[in-house]
Amino acid sequence: MLTEELLIVTNNPRVKEMTDFRHCWVEGECREVIMQAYNFVAQGHQLISHPLAGSIKPNQNPYKSILISRLSGEVDIAALKLAENCLRKAEELMENKIPIDLNVAYGQDLQLVDQDLLLNALQSIQEGR
């Protein structure tokens, strides 16, 4: 898949600065990013990267970047269910959010972790995995 065929749904300022890609900027935390990706999948976009990729839970990192296809087609029911389950899991985890604001203390690091997960997904796509 070519980079021009991808759309990154994100709330991560570091990812937004990646000018080689199209972005859908989302205001809010991880849950809102997953919700936007779910909405795109419901409109027929393909889900390219897993909404909960990595072992970083939504209540531990407010930043999230999800790859979807830029163009829509038929709705993939399995992908829609996956996005819905991830959204449900994110909401459940957000109820148990860590009481300190990790973004204040580690904002740049948390952005970097999310960006690194995204770059690994992009590399896997380019290598055909």
C-alpha positions as CSV (number, residue, x, y, z in Angstrom):
1,M,0.0,0.0,0.0
2,L,1.3,3.4,-0.9
3,T,1.6,6.3,1.6
4,E,-0.8,8.4,-0.6
5,E,-3.5,5.7,0.0
6,L,-3.3,6.1,3.8
7,L,-4.9,8.4,6.2
8,I,-3.6,8.8,9.8
9,V,-6.3,9.4,12.4
10,T,-4.4,11.1,15.3
11,N,-4.4,13.4,18.2
12,N,-0.5,13.4,18.4
13,P,1.2,16.7,17.5
14,R,4.4,14.8,16.5
15,V,2.5,12.7,14.0
16,K,0.6,15.8,12.7
17,E,4.0,17.2,11.8
18,M,4.8,14.2,9.5
19,T,4.1,16.1,6.2
20,D,4.4,13.0,3.9
21,F,1.0,11.8,5.1
22,R,-2.6,12.9,5.1
23,H,-4.0,13.3,8.6
24,C,-7.4,13.5,10.2
25,W,-6.8,15.6,13.3
26,V,-8.8,14.7,16.4
27,E,-9.3,16.9,19.4
28,G,-9.4,14.8,22.6
29,E,-7.8,11.7,24.0
30,C,-7.3,8.2,22.8
31,R,-11.0,7.3,23.0
32,E,-12.0,10.1,20.6
33,V,-9.3,8.9,18.1
34,I,-10.7,5.4,18.2
35,M,-14.2,6.7,17.8
36,Q,-13.2,8.7,14.7
37,A,-11.5,5.6,13.2
38,Y,-14.6,3.6,14.0
39,N,-16.7,6.2,12.1
40,F,-14.4,6.0,9.1
41,V,-14.6,2.2,9.1
42,A,-18.4,2.4,9.3
43,Q,-18.2,4.6,6.1
44,G,-16.2,1.9,4.3
45,H,-12.6,2.8,4.9
46,Q,-10.2,-0.1,5.6
47,L,-8.7,-0.4,9.1
48,I,-4.9,-0.7,8.4
49,S,-3.4,-0.7,11.9
50,H,-4.9,-2.1,15.1
51,P,-6.6,0.7,17.2
52,L,-4.9,-0.7,20.3
53,A,-1.5,-1.5,18.9
54,G,1.4,-1.9,21.3
55,S,1.0,-2.7,25.0
56,I,0.3,1.0,25.9
57,K,-3.2,1.2,27.3
58,P,-5.4,4.2,26.6
59,N,-5.5,5.2,30.3
60,Q,-1.6,5.4,30.2
61,N,-1.1,7.4,27.0
62,P,-3.6,10.0,25.8
63,Y,-2.0,9.9,22.3
64,K,-3.2,7.6,19.6
65,S,-2.5,7.3,15.8
66,I,-4.5,4.8,13.7
67,L,-3.9,4.0,10.0
68,I,-6.9,3.7,7.7
69,S,-7.3,3.7,4.0
70,R,-7.9,7.1,2.5
71,L,-10.5,5.9,0.1
72,S,-13.7,4.1,1.1
73,G,-15.3,1.0,-0.3
74,E,-17.5,-1.7,1.1
75,V,-17.9,-1.8,4.9
76,D,-15.8,-4.5,6.4
77,I,-18.0,-5.9,9.2
78,A,-15.1,-7.7,10.9
79,A,-13.0,-4.5,11.0
80,L,-16.0,-2.5,12.2
81,K,-16.5,-5.0,15.1
82,L,-12.8,-4.8,15.9
83,A,-13.0,-1.0,16.1
84,E,-16.1,-1.2,18.2
85,N,-14.5,-3.7,20.6
86,C,-11.4,-1.5,20.9
87,L,-13.6,1.6,21.6
88,R,-15.4,-0.3,24.3
89,K,-12.1,-1.4,25.8
90,A,-10.7,2.1,25.7
91,E,-13.8,3.4,27.4
92,E,-13.5,0.7,30.1
93,L,-9.8,1.6,30.7
94,M,-10.5,5.3,30.8
95,E,-12.8,4.7,33.7
96,N,-9.6,3.5,35.5
97,K,-7.5,6.4,34.4
98,I,-4.3,7.0,36.4
99,P,-5.1,9.9,38.7
100,I,-1.9,11.9,37.8
101,D,-1.7,13.8,34.5
102,L,1.0,11.8,32.7
103,N,0.8,14.2,29.7
104,V,2.1,17.0,31.9
105,A,5.1,15.0,33.2
106,Y,5.8,12.9,30.1
107,G,4.0,14.5,27.2
108,Q,6.9,14.5,24.7
109,D,7.8,10.9,25.6
110,L,4.2,9.7,25.2
111,Q,4.0,11.4,21.8
112,L,7.2,9.7,20.8
113,V,6.0,6.2,21.9
114,D,2.8,6.6,19.8
115,Q,4.8,7.9,16.8
116,D,7.2,5.0,17.0
117,L,4.3,2.5,17.0
118,L,2.9,4.3,13.9
119,L,6.3,4.2,12.1
120,N,6.7,0.5,12.8
121,A,3.2,-0.1,11.3
122,L,4.2,2.0,8.3
123,Q,7.4,0.0,7.9
124,S,5.5,-3.3,8.0
125,I,3.1,-2.1,5.3
126,Q,6.0,-1.0,3.1
127,E,7.7,-4.4,3.6
128,G,4.4,-6.2,2.7
129,R,3.9,-7.8,6.1
